[in-house]
Each structure stands twice: as structure tokens, then as C-alpha cells.
Amino acid sequence: MKRFRHYNRKRAIVLACFGSVIEQQKYLDLEAKVKEEYPDCEVFTSFSSRMVIKLLKKKKKEIYKNLPQTLADVDMQGYKHVVVVSVNIYPTDEHEFLKKIVDGFKHFSMANLGITSALLTTTKDTTSYLKNLNEQVSKEDTANLYIIHGTPKLNTVGIDSISYTSDLLEIIDERNFACSLEGAFPYFAINDAIKQKIKAKGFKKVQVVPLLLVSGNHYIKDMFEIKDDLNDEFESFIAPSLTQSENFNLLELPQTQEIFIKNIKESFKMLGISHKTMTY
């Protein structure tokens, strides 16, 4: 086919992130990690938040694009094999939106396009991830209140992965409690009940554990509001960082990056491309 001769470049990886004005560098660090793991690939980063894109341009004079714009650029540059990385914790509405974009591009692009799973999609990865995280953050005589961002609709695809997270954390450790910011069981709708449950188990200390990829606006605003509310009855604090960053975040954790890297490898394999060798 005449048009196919224009697809003469090897493979590309596109990180599809929601974005954060405050913690943009965390995504760029992930980009650097992926480049290190895949030196033969061109790696691009896109943001889905229009507000983030506008504010980065206005405040930092940095130009970023959303996923459709980035895929159009990648297609124009002639990459044959493209994997979009869903930089999301759960396979819910944000992840589904990315899938629709990739499926749409398949109708007119002659590139071989694929998309990875979200971070916590499989039971094996999710179970291992949460057990390891719990072991790292837990402290003696201290309750863990895990805060999941959540999704506003109860019939959202992938909501079972959120429910599994909450249930597993509470099953594996009696110190664990879970709620959401914006989804099912939001903190400020059930805070009195949570406090009663924590007190019933005799805890006087509570650490707030944000299940957020980066410590952006939700971290700065919501986590501190929750901590302050808990301070009425407990000695409360936000979980300290497990990395060299000042604030707690999931994106920098080695296991988080390992899952994203593994998902990329699996997506290329689904496209018929091995990790180390390619034939053109």
C-alpha cells in the first residue's frame, strides 16, 4: 500500500497522564524511566486535563498536548508500532476514555496501536502491590486510613477494582480502614462512622495514606482537611514519603514503575513485537 511506506520509523510509547501543574516533574521522571528501559523507542508524554495544559502554558511557558493531538503527531512522524500507557491507578472512566481514543485512531491510522492496562487491573498485581504498600507504611499502634480518589458513578466500568482495594486492605490488617474522596463512601459523608470504628479498635493515632499517583491538589487540599478533621479525636498525620520526595506519592514507588514497564512489554507483545528484537 502506497501510504504504508510513510510509516518508516520503529516504535513509540505515549504516556497518557491526567496531569498536575504542581507535580508535573513526577510524570517527566516516569518518562525518563521508560526511556531508560526502552532506549530504542521514542517516548512522548500527553496530559488529559485541559486545565493542566492551559496552566502549564500560562505559568511555566511549557507546551503539552492531549492524547489525540499527541497521537496525531506520532502518526504524522510515521511510527509503525505505538503503545499508549494508561498512567492511571484503576481501569475506570479515565482509562476507558483513553481506550476510546486509541480505538478511534485505529480507524484512520495505519500504525499498529495498543494500550496498556491501568496500574491496578489484575488481581495478582493488585494483591501484591497493596500488601507490599501496607507493609511499608504501617506503624505500630497506628491506624491506616487509606484514601481512594474514587469515581462519582456507581456503575462505572472498573469500579470492582476500587472495591477490591478497599476490601483487601481491611481484610489483611486490622489497622486498616478505607474511604474515598469523590466516590463511594466519601470521607466527609462517613467520617463519624470511621472515627467510631477506629476508636472501637482502641487506636489513638491515625495516619492518612493517599492512594494517589502524585501529591498534587488533592494531596495539598483534601488530605490535610481529612487530617485536621481526625485531629479532633486522634493524633493524626499524613503518611511520610517512601521515596526521596518530600510528599507521599505512588508514582515514584519502584513497584508502581515496574508494573507500568511490565504493561508496556505485554502491550508490545500483543502487537507482535518482542522487547529486545524487532524485524522490519
C-alpha positions as CSV (number, residue, x, y, z in Angstrom):
1,M,0.0,0.0,0.0
2,K,1.4,3.3,-1.0
3,R,0.6,5.1,2.3
4,F,2.3,2.4,4.4
5,R,5.7,3.5,3.0
6,H,5.4,6.6,5.1
7,Y,5.4,4.5,8.3
8,N,9.1,4.1,8.3
9,R,10.1,4.7,11.9
10,K,10.3,2.0,14.6
11,R,8.1,2.2,17.7
12,A,6.9,4.8,20.0
13,I,5.5,4.9,23.6
14,V,3.0,7.6,24.6
15,L,2.4,8.2,28.3
16,A,-1.3,9.2,28.8
17,C,-1.4,11.1,32.1
18,F,-4.1,13.1,33.7
19,G,-1.5,15.7,34.7
20,S,-0.7,18.0,37.5
21,V,0.7,21.6,37.5
22,I,2.3,21.0,40.9
23,E,3.7,17.6,40.3
24,Q,4.4,17.6,36.6
25,Q,8.0,16.6,37.2
26,K,6.9,13.2,38.6
27,Y,5.4,12.3,35.1
28,L,8.6,13.5,33.4
29,D,10.6,11.3,35.7
30,L,8.5,8.4,34.7
31,E,9.1,9.3,31.1
32,A,12.8,9.2,31.8
33,K,12.5,5.8,33.4
34,V,10.6,4.4,30.4
35,K,13.2,5.9,28.0
36,E,15.9,4.1,30.1
37,E,14.1,0.8,29.8
38,Y,13.2,1.2,26.1
39,P,16.2,3.1,24.6
40,D,15.1,2.1,21.1
41,C,11.7,3.8,21.5
42,E,10.7,7.4,21.2
43,V,8.7,8.3,24.3
44,F,6.1,11.1,24.4
45,T,4.0,12.4,27.3
46,S,0.4,13.6,27.0
47,F,-2.0,15.1,29.5
48,S,-5.7,14.7,29.5
49,S,-6.5,17.6,31.8
50,R,-7.2,20.7,29.7
51,M,-6.8,22.8,32.8
52,V,-3.3,21.4,33.4
53,I,-2.3,22.0,29.8
54,K,-3.5,25.6,29.9
55,L,-1.9,26.4,33.3
56,L,1.4,24.8,32.2
57,K,1.4,27.0,29.2
58,K,0.4,30.2,31.1
59,K,2.5,29.7,34.3
60,K,5.5,27.8,33.1
61,K,5.5,28.5,29.3
62,E,5.6,24.8,28.7
63,I,3.6,23.3,25.8
64,Y,1.9,20.0,26.2
65,K,-0.8,18.3,24.3
66,N,-3.6,15.9,25.0
67,L,-3.6,12.3,23.8
68,P,-5.5,12.8,20.4
69,Q,-3.1,15.6,19.5
70,T,0.0,13.6,20.5
71,L,-1.2,10.5,18.6
72,A,-1.7,12.7,15.6
73,D,1.9,13.9,15.9
74,V,3.2,10.4,16.4
75,D,1.2,9.2,13.3
76,M,2.5,12.0,11.2
77,Q,6.1,11.2,12.2
78,G,5.5,7.7,10.8
79,Y,5.9,5.3,13.7
80,K,4.8,1.7,12.9
81,H,4.1,0.5,16.4
82,V,2.7,2.7,19.1
83,V,1.8,1.7,22.7
84,V,-0.2,4.1,24.8
85,V,0.4,3.8,28.5
86,S,-2.6,4.3,30.7
87,V,-1.0,6.2,33.7
88,N,-4.0,5.6,35.9
89,I,-4.4,3.6,39.1
90,Y,-7.7,2.0,38.2
91,P,-9.4,0.9,34.9
92,T,-12.3,3.2,35.4
93,D,-13.7,6.1,33.4
94,E,-10.4,7.9,32.7
95,H,-8.9,4.7,31.4
96,E,-12.0,3.9,29.3
97,F,-11.8,7.3,27.7
98,L,-8.2,6.6,26.7
99,K,-9.2,3.3,25.2
100,K,-11.9,5.0,23.1
101,I,-9.3,7.5,21.7
102,V,-6.9,4.7,20.8
103,D,-9.8,2.7,19.2
104,G,-10.8,5.8,17.2
105,F,-7.3,6.3,15.8
106,K,-7.2,2.7,14.6
107,H,-9.9,3.7,12.0
108,F,-7.6,6.0,10.1
109,S,-4.0,5.3,11.2
110,M,-2.0,2.5,9.6
111,A,0.2,2.2,12.6
112,N,-0.1,-0.8,14.9
113,L,-1.7,0.8,18.0
114,G,-2.1,-0.7,21.5
115,I,-2.9,0.5,25.0
116,T,-1.8,-0.9,28.4
117,S,-3.8,-1.8,31.4
118,A,-4.1,0.6,34.3
119,L,-1.9,0.1,37.3
120,L,-4.3,-2.0,39.5
121,T,-6.1,-4.1,37.0
122,T,-5.2,-7.7,37.6
123,T,-5.9,-9.4,40.9
124,K,-2.3,-10.7,41.1
125,D,-0.6,-7.3,40.7
126,T,-3.2,-5.6,42.9
127,T,-2.9,-8.0,45.7
128,S,0.9,-8.0,45.7
129,Y,1.0,-4.2,45.3
130,L,-1.4,-3.5,48.2
131,K,0.2,-6.0,50.6
132,N,3.7,-4.6,49.9
133,L,2.4,-1.0,50.3
134,N,0.7,-1.8,53.6
135,E,3.9,-3.4,54.9
136,Q,5.9,-0.3,54.1
137,V,3.5,2.3,55.5
138,S,2.2,0.6,58.6
139,K,3.3,1.6,62.1
140,E,2.8,0.0,65.5
141,D,-0.3,1.1,67.4
142,T,-1.4,3.4,64.5
143,A,-4.5,3.0,62.3
144,N,-4.1,3.4,58.5
145,L,-6.8,5.4,56.8
146,Y,-6.4,4.7,53.0
147,I,-8.0,7.4,50.9
148,I,-9.0,6.3,47.4
149,H,-9.9,9.0,44.9
150,G,-12.9,7.1,43.6
151,T,-15.3,7.7,40.8
152,P,-18.7,9.6,41.0
153,K,-20.8,6.9,39.3
154,L,-21.5,3.5,40.9
155,N,-21.9,1.8,37.5
156,T,-18.6,2.9,36.2
157,V,-16.5,0.2,34.4
158,G,-13.7,-0.9,36.6
159,I,-15.3,0.1,39.9
160,D,-14.8,-3.5,41.1
161,S,-11.0,-2.8,41.2
162,I,-11.7,0.0,43.7
163,S,-14.0,-2.2,45.8
164,Y,-11.3,-4.9,45.8
165,T,-8.7,-2.4,47.0
166,S,-10.9,-1.3,49.9
167,D,-11.9,-4.8,50.9
168,L,-8.4,-6.3,50.7
169,L,-6.8,-3.6,52.7
170,E,-9.3,-4.0,55.5
171,I,-9.0,-7.9,55.4
172,I,-5.3,-8.1,55.5
173,D,-4.7,-5.8,58.5
174,E,-6.9,-4.8,61.4
175,R,-5.2,-1.4,61.5
176,N,-6.7,-0.6,58.0
177,F,-9.7,1.5,57.2
178,A,-10.6,2.9,53.7
179,C,-12.8,5.6,52.2
180,S,-12.9,7.8,49.1
181,L,-12.6,11.4,48.1
182,E,-15.3,11.6,45.5
183,G,-16.6,8.1,45.0
184,A,-18.5,5.5,47.1
185,F,-18.2,6.1,50.9
186,P,-16.6,9.6,50.7
187,Y,-14.8,10.6,53.9
188,F,-16.8,13.6,54.9
189,A,-20.1,11.7,54.5
190,I,-19.0,8.9,56.8
191,N,-16.3,10.5,58.9
192,D,-18.2,10.0,62.2
193,A,-18.7,6.3,61.4
194,I,-15.0,5.9,60.5
195,K,-13.9,7.6,63.8
196,Q,-16.2,5.3,65.8
197,K,-14.7,2.2,64.1
198,I,-11.2,3.4,64.7
199,K,-12.0,4.2,68.4
200,A,-13.7,0.8,68.8
201,K,-10.4,-0.9,68.0
202,G,-8.5,1.2,70.5
203,F,-6.4,3.3,68.2
204,K,-5.3,6.8,69.3
205,K,-3.1,7.5,66.3
206,V,-4.2,7.6,62.6
207,Q,-2.1,8.1,59.5
208,V,-3.8,9.2,56.3
209,V,-2.5,7.2,53.3
210,P,-3.3,8.9,50.0
211,L,-3.7,6.3,47.2
212,L,-2.8,9.0,44.6
213,L,-0.2,8.8,41.9
214,V,1.1,12.2,42.7
215,S,0.8,14.6,45.6
216,G,-1.0,17.4,43.7
217,N,-4.0,19.5,44.5
218,H,-5.9,16.6,46.1
219,Y,-3.0,16.0,48.4
220,I,-2.5,19.6,49.4
221,K,-6.2,20.3,50.0
222,D,-8.1,17.2,50.8
223,M,-5.6,15.1,52.7
224,F,-4.9,18.0,55.1
225,E,-8.6,18.6,55.6
226,I,-9.1,14.9,56.5
227,K,-6.1,15.0,58.8
228,D,-7.4,18.1,60.5
229,D,-10.8,16.6,61.0
230,L,-9.3,13.5,62.5
231,N,-7.2,15.6,64.9
232,D,-10.4,16.3,66.8
233,E,-10.2,12.8,68.3
234,F,-6.8,11.3,67.3
235,E,-3.2,12.2,66.9
236,S,-3.2,12.2,63.1
237,F,-0.7,12.7,60.3
238,I,-0.2,12.1,56.6
239,A,1.9,9.1,55.7
240,P,5.5,10.1,55.2
241,S,7.1,9.7,51.8
242,L,8.5,6.3,50.9
243,T,10.8,7.9,48.4
244,Q,13.2,10.8,48.3
245,S,10.3,13.2,47.6
246,E,9.0,15.5,50.3
247,N,5.4,14.2,50.0
248,F,3.9,10.7,49.8
249,N,3.1,9.5,46.3
250,L,2.6,6.3,44.5
251,L,4.2,7.2,41.1
252,E,7.7,7.1,42.4
253,L,7.4,3.7,44.1
254,P,9.6,1.0,42.4
255,Q,6.7,-1.4,42.3
256,T,4.5,1.2,40.5
257,Q,7.1,1.8,37.8
258,E,7.7,-2.0,37.5
259,I,4.0,-2.6,36.7
260,F,3.9,0.2,34.2
261,I,7.1,-1.1,32.5
262,K,5.7,-4.7,32.5
263,N,2.4,-3.5,31.0
264,I,4.3,-1.8,28.1
265,K,6.2,-5.0,27.5
266,E,3.0,-7.0,27.4
267,S,1.3,-4.5,25.1
268,F,4.2,-4.7,22.6
269,K,3.9,-8.5,22.8
270,M,0.2,-8.2,22.0
271,L,1.2,-6.2,18.9
272,G,3.6,-9.0,17.9
273,I,6.8,-7.1,18.9
274,S,9.3,-8.5,21.4
275,H,11.0,-6.4,24.0
276,K,14.6,-6.7,22.6
277,T,14.3,-7.6,18.9
278,M,12.3,-6.3,16.1
279,T,12.2,-7.1,12.4
280,Y,11.2,-4.6,9.7
